[in-house]
């Protein structure tokens, strides 16, 4: 698995969300640097769990589509009679 990384804009947005959470839910102020540090920690330590869950969800979605296509193909089959 490739390292999970965010571009600068996404990282800033996520850090702002962390800051907002700390402020609203914990009544604590957290700086931009600390929020980015926390984001990096969670990305490295927990990110793979979310990534893998996303892959499992995608696999289920794809398999569902494949099953639908397989059913549609079966419906197209012609009956074959062995009698003349």
Secondary structure by P-SEA (a helix, b strand, c coil): cccccccaaaaaaaaaaaaaaaaacccccccaaaaaaaaaaaaaccaaaaaaaaaaaaaaaaaaaaaaaaaaaaaacccccccc
